Amino acid sequence: MTDGNGTRDGGQLADVSALRPGGHAVVVGGGLAGVTAALALADAGVRVTLLEGRPRLGGLAFSFQRGGLTVDNGQHVYLRCCTAYRWFLDRIGGAALAPVQERLDVPVVDLARPEGRRLGRLRRDALPVPLHLGRSLATYPHLSLAERASVGRAALALKGLDPADPALDTQDFGSWLTAHGQSARAIEALWDLVGVATLNAVAGDASLGLAAMVFKTGLLSEPGAADIGWARVPLGELHDRLAREALDAAGVRTEVRTRVTSVRGHENGGWSVQVPGETLDADAVVLAVPQREAHDLLPAGALDAPENLLEIDTAPILNVHVIYDRKVLATPFLTALGTPVQWVFDRTEASGLKEGQYLALSQSTAQNEIDEPVATLRERYLPELERLLPRTRGAEVKDFFVTRERTATFVPAPGVGRLRPGARTKAPGLCLAGAWTATGWPATMESAVRSGVSAAGAALGTLGLSRGLLPDFLEEAA
């Protein structure tokens, strides 16, 4: 049976259509990395089969139905500097549905300050780097004058680092910040404000190499690099529906509810991919699955140290969803200090809610909360929202629920860089993709897309095909 998008909804695999001259590639995994790899390979003339165990595409960035609402499992954003994910949006025809703000503007509310003096903003001016952030930093009320000056000096020192230097991966970002004059308050109110959301780790637990990449690329490369983009529609519209349509149009056969049980190499070259009830032969295979699943599917000898994949730990993200009977937040999003609440987003229009307002709280570094009961989280977060948003104090809570991604990202701890493999393995034709591979980026949608392009490039090399049709950021991703 098909689901109306040319994909299987169970049962035997669909018959293969006309062969393409570039050989056959099987992509295992239908998250952003897998979809990207499949599209890039198909665009280069390869016949592609995409296999996904879930009933949908999108990996860890997806939507589901709750009553009459369409709910994202968590709030996902990207930055203007995320050239790979922006390419992906263009490729699937979804760029207009996830626009970037015209100019960086982040409201920051500090509940430890007196009423009327709690709001600060991180925003940029139309000036060259680093002057684009000068006025914002000079007037940022949540730091003292001395702390603001020290932030500027640390930023200039950070600009001189090379994120690709392996030595940086052995150090933690927090120690580097302290050594460069950053107070605990500066780390909390500025560096972690950005770093926790992008790295899913506080500065003291994060690799200096990854942190340097985030801040250099996002804040110190181009004036608009840190402008924030997010989906104005459910993520499923982008990462499932539009992705499926793009795959269909490219000639990719997409099979959902199809879990791969083994991947085996042939003695004379080529690969066999086993799914329940059938074996697929392929000239190249891309494993675009989480690191532990990739470890279990890898044949012997494919990596020098496959056990490294099991050492790449995972970190959770907790998402708290609250629906009020009235509008309580006047901005699209804000972030907060002096409270457990981190980032709050207005998801009203995207979810289809017709009355009231739907807020989504994105809580990174949630190791201590990820398994707490909903009732406990409700008792904690509703009073915090009343402190943060005065309009909630007379509002009725129509619904409160949580979504939990226990393995949302890999842990960006010092030393993780040496554990992340590249796209190529020692087994010809077998390639790896996923945000956890060696993209140079933390576990983001950008990293996932970059890994898919890099894996497609490696597979094309095996097939003897040109990489000329790959996106032009391939060299950055390789």
N, C-alpha and C positions, 0 to 999 in steps of 0.2 A: 504494500500500500504506500502511496506517496502522500505527502502532506500539502500538496498544492504548490510546492516550491521546487519540484524535481528532486526531492530528497525522500529517503526511505523512512517509514514510520514503524519499522519492525519487519520480521520475516527475512527471506533471502535477499542478498544484495541484488540490486538492479543490474540489468545487462549493460555492458559497456557499449557506448556509441562508437562512432568512427574513430579509428586510431589516428593519433597525431605523429608526425615524423620525429619528435623529440624524445621518444621513449615514454615510460610510464613511471610516475612517482606516486607513492602513497604517503600522505601526511597523517600522522596519528595525533589527534587532538584538535578540537575546534575552538580554542580560545583565540585571542588576538594574534598570538604568535603563529598558530596553525593556519588561521584564515589568511594571514599575510603571506606566509610561505606558499600556500596553495595559489593565491592570486598571482604572486610574482612568478611562479613556475609556469602557470597557465599562460600568462602574458608573454613568456619567452618561448612558447610553442610546445610545452610539455603536456602530455595527457595526465591529469591529476585525479586521484581519488582521495577525498578527505573523510576520515573516520572519527566520529565523536561518540563517546559513551553516553553522554547525557542526551535528553530529548531536545536540546537547543544548542545553539552556538553562543559564544561570548565568554566562556570560562568563568572567571571570578567577577566579571562586570556584566551583570544581567538584571532582568526584571522578572517580577511575578505578580500574580493577581491576588488582591486581598479585598474581598467584597467587590465593590465597584471601582476600586482604585488599582492603578498600575504602580507597583512599588519597586524601586531599585534596591538591590541588596545592600548597597552602600553608596555614598556620595563619591563620585570620581571626578576629578578635575585634571586639566592639563595646562601647560603654559605655552605662550607663543613660540618659545624656543624648542618646543617638542615637534621638530620638523617631520619626524617619522609618523607620529600619530596624526598630524595634520594631513600628511600624504594619504594615510589610510582613510581618513574621513572623506577626502576628495575622491579617492578611488572607489568608495562605495556610494558616493553621491549624498553624503550626510553632512558636509561642512556647514551648510546653512542652519542645520539643526543643533549644532554645538558651537556657537560663535565665541570669539574671544572678546573680552571687554575692551573698549576703546583705549583705555589707559589704566594701568595698575592702580587699584584703589581698594584697600582692605581696611574696613573699620575694626578697630581693636578696643574692646571695652575692658577696663580694669576695675573689677568689683572691690578691690582693696582701697580705691580712692574715694573721696567724698562724692556724694550726689552732685551732678552738674559738672564734674571734672573727670569723668570716667572715660570719655571717648577720645581716642587718638586715631590717627590714620597712617597707614603706610601706602604712599602713592608716589608716582613719578611725574616729572615734568618733561617737556619736550626739549631736553638738553642732552648733549652727549654724555657717555659714561666717563667718570662716575658722578658727574654733576646732576644727572637725572634724578638721583635720590637725595641730593644734598639738602634741599629745603625740607623734605619730609623728615630726614634724620635730625636736622637742626631744630625742628619744632615738635619732635616726638615726645609727648608728655610723660610717657611711662619710664623714661630714663632721666637721670640727672644730666646736667651739662657736661660734667666730666666723663660720664659713661657714654654719652653721645660722641664725644671727641675720640674716646678710646675705640669705639666701634668703627669709626672711619679709618683709624690707623690699622686695626685688625683686617678690615676689608682690603686695604691696599696690600698688606702682607699676604693675604689669601690669594689675591690676584697673581702673585708671583709664584704660586705653587703649580706643579704639574700633576694633575690628578692621575695620570698614567704611571707616575713614578711608583714602583712597587714598595719602596720604603714608606710611603704615606699610608699604605694599606695596613702596616703593622702598628700604626699609632691611632689613638682615639682622638676624636675631634674636641672633646671637652678639655683634655689636658692641653692641647694646642691653644685653645681659646684662653685658658687661664694663663698660660705662658705669655700670651700676647695681650695681657692686661684686661681681660674681660671679667667683670664681676659676676657673681652668681645671679644678680638681678638682670644684667645685660644678657646673659645666656638664656634666662627664663623668658624675658620680655621681648627678645628679638631673635636670637639665633635658634632657640628651640621652637619658637612660634612658627618658623618656616621649616626647620629641620624635622620636627616630629611629624608634620604633615607629609613631607616628601620622602623621608627615610624610614618612618615608623620606628624611630629610636631617638632617645635623648642624646645630647651631644657626647656625654661620657661613655655611651655604649656604641657609638657609631665610628666606622672607619673614617679616618681623616681623608683618605683618597676619595671615597664616595661623597663625603660632605663637601670637599673642595670642588668636585665636579658639579654638584647641585648649585652651590652659591656662585661659582665662577660663571657657569653657563646661564643660570637664571637671573642673576643680579648684576653681573660684571662683564657681560659680553656685548649685548646690544641694548639700547635704551628700552625697547619694548619687550625684551626677552621674558620678563616675569609676568606680563599681562595674563590674566587667568581666563581660561575657557572651560565651559561645562555644558552638558547636554540640556537643552530645553525640552526634550522629549524623553520618554523612558529609554534607558540604555538598551533594552531589548529591541527597540526600533532601529538602533544603529548596529549593534553587534550581532544581532540575530537576523531580523527581517531584511535590512538593507544588505547585510553581509551575504545572506543566502542568495539574494537577487543578483549581487555582483558575481558570486561564484557560479551561479547558473549561466549568466551571460557570458562568462569566460570559458564555459564548457567543463567546469569542474563537477565531478559527481560527488555529491555530499551525502554521507550516510550517518544519520544520528541513531542513537540507541544501539550503537555497534561498538562493543568493547573489544579491543585487541588483546589477545591472550599470549601471543609470542611473536617475535621477529627473528628470523633465521636467515643466514647467508647461504647461498648456493656455492658449491665448490668451484664452479666455472663462472662465478660472478652472478650478480643479481640477488634478489631477496624474496623471501616468502613471508607474508604477513597473515597470521592466523586470527580469524574471528570465529565465533561459534557457528559451526556448520559449513565453513568455507575457508579456502586459502586463496589469497591474492598474490600474484607474482608481480614484482616491481623491479625496475632498474635502479631506483633510488628510494630511500625512505627518510622522512623527516620525523623525528620524535619530538613533538611539541606538547609535552605533558610535564607535570610537576617532577621535580628532581627525584623523588623517591620512586615514582612510577617509571621514570626513565631508567633508573638503576635496575629495576626488576626486569625491564624489557631488553636491556643491553646484552648482546652476546658477549661471550668471553673474549677478552683481548681488544675490545672496542676502545677502551680507555686504559691508560697506564695505571690509574688509581681510581677505579670506579667507586671505591668506598668514600672518596671525597664528597660525592653527591649526598651521601647520608649525613655528612657533617654540616651541610648547609642547612642550618636550623630555620624554623619558620616562626613568624610572629603574627598575632591576631589583630584584628580591628573590630571594634564593637560599634554598631549603629543603633541609635535610639530614635524612634519615630513617634512623634506626638502630633495629634490632630486636635486643633482648637475650634471652637464654634465661631470665632471671629479673627480678624487680622491682628496679629500681635508683633510682627516684625516688619519694619518698613523698608528694609534693604534686602537685596538678593541673598546676602550672606554676611556673617561677621565672625570674628574670633574673639576669644576672651582670655583674660588673666584673672588670677585670684579666685578661681572656681574650677571644679572638675570638668566643666564644659569646655571643649576645645573649639570646634568649628560648628556653626549652625547655618543650615541652608533652607531656603524657602522652596519646597517641592510641590506647591499647590497646583500650579498650572500643569506641570509635567505629569503629575499623577492622575489628572482628570477630576480633582476635587472641585465641586461647584460652589460649596458654601464653607466659610471658615478658612482656616489656614493650616497647612501641613508643613511641619518643621522636621528636618532630619539632622541629627547630631552625629558627626563623625568623630569617633574616639579612637585615636591611634594609641600605640603602646598600652594596650588594654589587657595585658597578661593577668592582672589582679582582678579583673572584672568579667572576663569573657564567659565564665561559667556561673556567674551569680544569677539567682532567680529574677524573673521579670519584676516581681513585687518589690524586691530589694532595690532594683535599679529605678523603679518608679518613685520609691520613697526618697531616693537620692537626687534624681535629676529634675523632678517637677519643682521642688523648692528652689533649686539652683536657677531654673528658668524664670521663676518669679523674681529672683534677685536680679537677674540679667535683663529681663524684658518686663518692665512695669505693667504693660498692657495685659500680661497673662494673669495678673492677680485677680481680676474679676471674670476671667474667661472660663468656660467649661471645657474640660478635656473629654473629647468625644471618643478618642482611641489612643492607646499607648501600647507599643509593641517594640521588640528589638529584633535585629538580625545579627548573626554572629558569623564572622569569617575567621575560623581558628587558624587557618594557614594562609592568611591574606597576602603576606609578603615573605621573602627570605629575610633573615636577620642580617642587617648590614654591619656586623661586628668587625672589629679589626681582625685581619687575617682572612676574611671571606673571599678576597680577591683571588688568592691562590687556589681556592676550591672550585671556582666557577670555570667550567670548561668552555672552549670555543665551539663554533658551529661544526667544525670537522672532527670526525673521530678517526681512529686508526683503521676502521673497517670501511673500505671504499664504497661510497654510495650511501652510507648511513650518517645522518646529520642530526644535530641537536638544536632545538629552539625553545625559547621560554625566557621570561623576564629574569630568571635565575642564572642564565648563561652569561658568558663574559662580554657584555655589551658596554661596560664602563658606566652604566646607569644603575641606580637603585631599582627596586621592584616596582615599576610603574608601567602604565600603558605604553609609554614611549619605549621603554626597554623591551617590552614584548614584541612590538612591531619591528624594532630594529633587529631583534633576534630572528624574526621570521624572514626578513630580507637577507640577513647574513646566511641563514641556513639554505635559502633558495640559491644564493650565489654559490655556496659549496656544492650543492646538488647539481647545478648546471655545469660546474667544472668537471664533475664525475661523468656527466652525460656528454661532455665534449661540446657543449653549446655556449654561445656568447652570453656574457652578462650585460651586454650593452643596453638591454631593455629594462634592467633593474633601476629602481629609484636612485638618484644621484647621491644619496647619503650612505650608500653601501660601504664606501671606504671608511666612513666614521664608524659603521657598525661592525666591520670585520675585525 
